[in-house]
Amino acid sequence: MPIDRDLVWDYKEPPADLLWRLQRIANAFPAYGRDRRTVALLFAHRDELRLEPERRLLIELYEEAWRRRTEGGR
């Protein structure tokens, strides 16, 4: 999964580990990672990530909004 260079300022090459990348994105969410694929991954792995309750709720709300949007606007 690609990761924005702004989120890996301290690495020449970011680790390939998916959970590491998701944690970096989650730490900056929703400034980064609002696209459908990233939200789905954050949502799927939310129990494995260190998330403040407010950030977890934001990810869940974005997931719900993306589902509604892709299901035809319900």
ROGUVO-655885 format. One record per atom (N, C-alpha, C): x, y, z; residue number from 1; residue in three letters. Coordinates in nm, 3 decimals. Example, Ala and Ser with C-alpha at 12.3 -4.5 7.8 and 13.67 -1.06 7.14 Angstrom:
- x | y | z | num | residu
- 1.319 | -0.569 | 0.780 | 1 | ALA
- 1.230 | -0.450 | 0.780 | 1 | ALA
- 1.320 | -0.330 | 0.780 | 1 | ALA
- 1.285 | -0.225 | 0.708 | 2 | SER
- 1.367 | -0.106 | 0.714 | 2 | SER
- 1.290 | 0.003 | 0.787 | 2 | SER
% end
This chain:
- x | y | z | num | residu
- 0.085 | -0.117 | 0.000 | 1 | MET
- 0.000 | 0.000 | 0.000 | 1 | MET
- 0.089 | 0.123 | 0.000 | 1 | MET
- 0.062 | 0.216 | -0.090 | 2 | PRO
- 0.142 | 0.339 | -0.093 | 2 | PRO
- 0.115 | 0.425 | 0.030 | 2 | PRO
- 0.214 | 0.504 | 0.065 | 3 | ILE
- 0.199 | 0.594 | 0.179 | 3 | ILE
- 0.260 | 0.729 | 0.141 | 3 | ILE
- 0.194 | 0.834 | 0.175 | 4 | ASP
- 0.239 | 0.969 | 0.142 | 4 | ASP
- 0.374 | 0.998 | 0.208 | 4 | ASP
- 0.462 | 1.062 | 0.134 | 5 | ARG
- 0.596 | 1.095 | 0.185 | 5 | ARG
- 0.588 | 1.184 | 0.310 | 5 | ARG
- 0.484 | 1.264 | 0.321 | 6 | ASP
- 0.468 | 1.349 | 0.440 | 6 | ASP
- 0.458 | 1.268 | 0.568 | 6 | ASP
- 0.413 | 1.144 | 0.557 | 7 | LEU
- 0.393 | 1.060 | 0.675 | 7 | LEU
- 0.516 | 0.978 | 0.712 | 7 | LEU
- 0.616 | 0.979 | 0.627 | 8 | VAL
- 0.737 | 0.900 | 0.652 | 8 | VAL
- 0.861 | 0.988 | 0.646 | 8 | VAL
- 0.850 | 1.107 | 0.702 | 9 | TRP
- 0.959 | 1.203 | 0.702 | 9 | TRP
- 1.085 | 1.148 | 0.766 | 9 | TRP
- 1.070 | 1.053 | 0.857 | 10 | ASP
- 1.182 | 1.001 | 0.933 | 10 | ASP
- 1.241 | 0.872 | 0.876 | 10 | ASP
- 1.197 | 0.833 | 0.756 | 11 | TYR
- 1.246 | 0.712 | 0.692 | 11 | TYR
- 1.285 | 0.742 | 0.547 | 11 | TYR
- 1.398 | 0.691 | 0.505 | 12 | LYS
- 1.436 | 0.703 | 0.365 | 12 | LYS
- 1.341 | 0.616 | 0.282 | 12 | LYS
- 1.321 | 0.495 | 0.328 | 13 | GLU
- 1.224 | 0.403 | 0.269 | 13 | GLU
- 1.133 | 0.353 | 0.381 | 13 | GLU
- 1.004 | 0.373 | 0.370 | 14 | PRO
- 0.914 | 0.328 | 0.477 | 14 | PRO
- 0.907 | 0.176 | 0.484 | 14 | PRO
- 0.887 | 0.121 | 0.603 | 15 | PRO
- 0.871 | -0.023 | 0.617 | 15 | PRO
- 0.756 | -0.075 | 0.530 | 15 | PRO
- 0.769 | -0.196 | 0.483 | 16 | ALA
- 0.667 | -0.256 | 0.397 | 16 | ALA
- 0.549 | -0.310 | 0.479 | 16 | ALA
- 0.565 | -0.322 | 0.608 | 17 | ASP
- 0.462 | -0.377 | 0.696 | 17 | ASP
- 0.331 | -0.299 | 0.685 | 17 | ASP
- 0.224 | -0.367 | 0.650 | 18 | LEU
- 0.094 | -0.303 | 0.630 | 18 | LEU
- 0.044 | -0.234 | 0.757 | 18 | LEU
- 0.054 | -0.302 | 0.870 | 19 | LEU
- 0.004 | -0.241 | 0.995 | 19 | LEU
- 0.084 | -0.118 | 1.033 | 19 | LEU
- 0.213 | -0.117 | 1.007 | 20 | TRP
- 0.294 | 0.002 | 1.035 | 20 | TRP
- 0.244 | 0.119 | 0.950 | 20 | TRP
- 0.222 | 0.093 | 0.822 | 21 | ARG
- 0.174 | 0.197 | 0.731 | 21 | ARG
- 0.036 | 0.246 | 0.772 | 21 | ARG
- -0.052 | 0.153 | 0.807 | 22 | LEU
- -0.186 | 0.193 | 0.850 | 22 | LEU
- -0.183 | 0.274 | 0.978 | 22 | LEU
- -0.093 | 0.240 | 1.069 | 23 | GLN
- -0.082 | 0.317 | 1.194 | 23 | GLN
- -0.038 | 0.459 | 1.164 | 23 | GLN
- 0.058 | 0.476 | 1.074 | 24 | ARG
- 0.102 | 0.611 | 1.037 | 24 | ARG
- -0.013 | 0.690 | 0.975 | 24 | ARG
- -0.088 | 0.624 | 0.888 | 25 | ILE
- -0.202 | 0.692 | 0.824 | 25 | ILE
- -0.308 | 0.723 | 0.929 | 25 | ILE
- -0.337 | 0.628 | 1.016 | 26 | ALA
- -0.438 | 0.649 | 1.120 | 26 | ALA
- -0.401 | 0.765 | 1.211 | 26 | ALA
- -0.273 | 0.780 | 1.240 | 27 | ASN
- -0.228 | 0.889 | 1.327 | 27 | ASN
- -0.257 | 1.026 | 1.265 | 27 | ASN
- -0.267 | 1.031 | 1.133 | 28 | ALA
- -0.292 | 1.158 | 1.064 | 28 | ALA
- -0.433 | 1.166 | 1.005 | 28 | ALA
- -0.514 | 1.065 | 1.028 | 29 | PHE
- -0.650 | 1.061 | 0.974 | 29 | PHE
- -0.735 | 1.168 | 1.041 | 29 | PHE
- -0.815 | 1.241 | 0.968 | 30 | PRO
- -0.854 | 1.231 | 0.829 | 30 | PRO
- -0.777 | 1.321 | 0.733 | 30 | PRO
- -0.666 | 1.380 | 0.775 | 31 | ALA
- -0.588 | 1.462 | 0.683 | 31 | ALA
- -0.533 | 1.376 | 0.569 | 31 | ALA
- -0.505 | 1.251 | 0.597 | 32 | TYR
- -0.458 | 1.154 | 0.497 | 32 | TYR
- -0.543 | 1.029 | 0.509 | 32 | TYR
- -0.556 | 0.956 | 0.400 | 33 | GLY
- -0.620 | 0.825 | 0.405 | 33 | GLY
- -0.770 | 0.822 | 0.392 | 33 | GLY
- -0.830 | 0.923 | 0.330 | 34 | ARG
- -0.976 | 0.926 | 0.318 | 34 | ARG
- -1.028 | 0.851 | 0.195 | 34 | ARG
- -0.938 | 0.803 | 0.109 | 35 | ASP
- -0.984 | 0.731 | -0.010 | 35 | ASP
- -1.047 | 0.597 | 0.030 | 35 | ASP
- -1.127 | 0.543 | -0.059 | 36 | ARG
- -1.206 | 0.423 | -0.028 | 36 | ARG
- -1.120 | 0.306 | 0.018 | 36 | ARG
- -1.014 | 0.278 | -0.055 | 37 | ARG
- -0.931 | 0.161 | -0.023 | 37 | ARG
- -0.866 | 0.175 | 0.115 | 37 | ARG
- -0.812 | 0.292 | 0.143 | 38 | THR
- -0.745 | 0.312 | 0.271 | 38 | THR
- -0.843 | 0.309 | 0.387 | 38 | THR
- -0.958 | 0.371 | 0.370 | 39 | VAL
- -1.060 | 0.366 | 0.476 | 39 | VAL
- -1.102 | 0.222 | 0.503 | 39 | VAL
- -1.120 | 0.144 | 0.399 | 40 | ALA
- -1.159 | 0.004 | 0.417 | 40 | ALA
- -1.052 | -0.073 | 0.494 | 40 | ALA
- -0.924 | -0.047 | 0.464 | 41 | LEU
- -0.816 | -0.115 | 0.536 | 41 | LEU
- -0.808 | -0.067 | 0.681 | 41 | LEU
- -0.820 | 0.063 | 0.702 | 42 | LEU
- -0.820 | 0.114 | 0.840 | 42 | LEU
- -0.935 | 0.054 | 0.919 | 42 | LEU
- -1.052 | 0.047 | 0.858 | 43 | PHE
- -1.169 | -0.009 | 0.924 | 43 | PHE
- -1.148 | -0.157 | 0.956 | 43 | PHE
- -1.096 | -0.231 | 0.860 | 44 | ALA
- -1.075 | -0.375 | 0.879 | 44 | ALA
- -0.973 | -0.404 | 0.989 | 44 | ALA
- -0.876 | -0.317 | 1.007 | 45 | HIS
- -0.769 | -0.340 | 1.104 | 45 | HIS
- -0.779 | -0.250 | 1.227 | 45 | HIS
- -0.893 | -0.187 | 1.247 | 46 | ARG
- -0.905 | -0.090 | 1.357 | 46 | ARG
- -0.880 | -0.151 | 1.494 | 46 | ARG
- -0.906 | -0.278 | 1.513 | 47 | ASP
- -0.881 | -0.341 | 1.643 | 47 | ASP
- -0.733 | -0.367 | 1.666 | 47 | ASP
- -0.655 | -0.367 | 1.559 | 48 | GLU
- -0.511 | -0.393 | 1.570 | 48 | GLU
- -0.430 | -0.264 | 1.580 | 48 | GLU
- -0.493 | -0.151 | 1.557 | 49 | LEU
- -0.424 | -0.022 | 1.559 | 49 | LEU
- -0.446 | 0.049 | 1.691 | 49 | LEU
- -0.349 | 0.132 | 1.729 | 50 | ARG
- -0.364 | 0.216 | 1.849 | 50 | ARG
- -0.439 | 0.342 | 1.805 | 50 | ARG
- -0.566 | 0.348 | 1.841 | 51 | LEU
- -0.651 | 0.459 | 1.799 | 51 | LEU
- -0.717 | 0.525 | 1.918 | 51 | LEU
- -0.716 | 0.657 | 1.919 | 52 | GLU
- -0.796 | 0.729 | 2.018 | 52 | GLU
- -0.943 | 0.702 | 1.983 | 52 | GLU
- -1.032 | 0.703 | 2.082 | 53 | PRO
- -1.173 | 0.676 | 2.054 | 53 | PRO
- -1.231 | 0.767 | 1.946 | 53 | PRO
- -1.192 | 0.893 | 1.945 | 54 | GLU
- -1.245 | 0.988 | 1.846 | 54 | GLU
- -1.199 | 0.953 | 1.705 | 54 | GLU
- -1.073 | 0.913 | 1.691 | 55 | ARG
- -1.019 | 0.877 | 1.559 | 55 | ARG
- -1.083 | 0.747 | 1.510 | 55 | ARG
- -1.103 | 0.653 | 1.603 | 56 | ARG
- -1.170 | 0.527 | 1.566 | 56 | ARG
- -1.311 | 0.556 | 1.515 | 56 | ARG
- -1.382 | 0.643 | 1.584 | 57 | LEU
- -1.516 | 0.680 | 1.542 | 57 | LEU
- -1.514 | 0.747 | 1.405 | 57 | LEU
- -1.419 | 0.834 | 1.380 | 58 | LEU
- -1.407 | 0.897 | 1.249 | 58 | LEU
- -1.388 | 0.793 | 1.138 | 58 | LEU
- -1.302 | 0.696 | 1.162 | 59 | ILE
- -1.279 | 0.590 | 1.063 | 59 | ILE
- -1.408 | 0.512 | 1.039 | 59 | ILE
- -1.479 | 0.482 | 1.145 | 60 | GLU
- -1.606 | 0.409 | 1.131 | 60 | GLU
- -1.710 | 0.492 | 1.055 | 60 | GLU
- -1.713 | 0.622 | 1.080 | 61 | LEU
- -1.806 | 0.710 | 1.008 | 61 | LEU
- -1.770 | 0.720 | 0.860 | 61 | LEU
- -1.642 | 0.730 | 0.830 | 62 | TYR
- -1.598 | 0.733 | 0.690 | 62 | TYR
- -1.633 | 0.602 | 0.620 | 62 | TYR
- -1.613 | 0.490 | 0.688 | 63 | GLU
- -1.647 | 0.360 | 0.629 | 63 | GLU
- -1.797 | 0.354 | 0.598 | 63 | GLU
- -1.878 | 0.397 | 0.691 | 64 | GLU
- -2.023 | 0.398 | 0.671 | 64 | GLU
- -2.059 | 0.488 | 0.552 | 64 | GLU
- -1.999 | 0.604 | 0.544 | 65 | ALA
- -2.027 | 0.696 | 0.433 | 65 | ALA
- -1.984 | 0.636 | 0.300 | 65 | ALA
- -1.866 | 0.573 | 0.295 | 66 | TRP
- -1.823 | 0.509 | 0.172 | 66 | TRP
- -1.917 | 0.395 | 0.131 | 66 | TRP
- -1.961 | 0.317 | 0.228 | 67 | ARG
- -2.055 | 0.208 | 0.195 | 67 | ARG
- -2.184 | 0.263 | 0.137 | 67 | ARG
- -2.238 | 0.366 | 0.198 | 68 | ARG
- -2.361 | 0.427 | 0.145 | 68 | ARG
- -2.340 | 0.479 | 0.004 | 68 | ARG
- -2.227 | 0.544 | -0.015 | 69 | ARG
- -2.197 | 0.602 | -0.147 | 69 | ARG
- -2.185 | 0.494 | -0.254 | 69 | ARG
- -2.121 | 0.384 | -0.222 | 70 | THR
- -2.100 | 0.278 | -0.320 | 70 | THR
- -2.224 | 0.189 | -0.336 | 70 | THR
- -2.317 | 0.196 | -0.242 | 71 | GLU
- -2.442 | 0.120 | -0.252 | 71 | GLU
- -2.552 | 0.199 | -0.319 | 71 | GLU
- -2.518 | 0.312 | -0.379 | 72 | GLY
- -2.617 | 0.388 | -0.453 | 72 | GLY
- -2.682 | 0.500 | -0.376 | 72 | GLY
- -2.616 | 0.553 | -0.276 | 73 | GLY
- -2.668 | 0.671 | -0.210 | 73 | GLY
- -2.770 | 0.650 | -0.102 | 73 | GLY
- -2.781 | 0.528 | -0.050 | 74 | ARG
- -2.875 | 0.505 | 0.060 | 74 | ARG
- -2.836 | 0.576 | 0.183 | 74 | ARG
% end
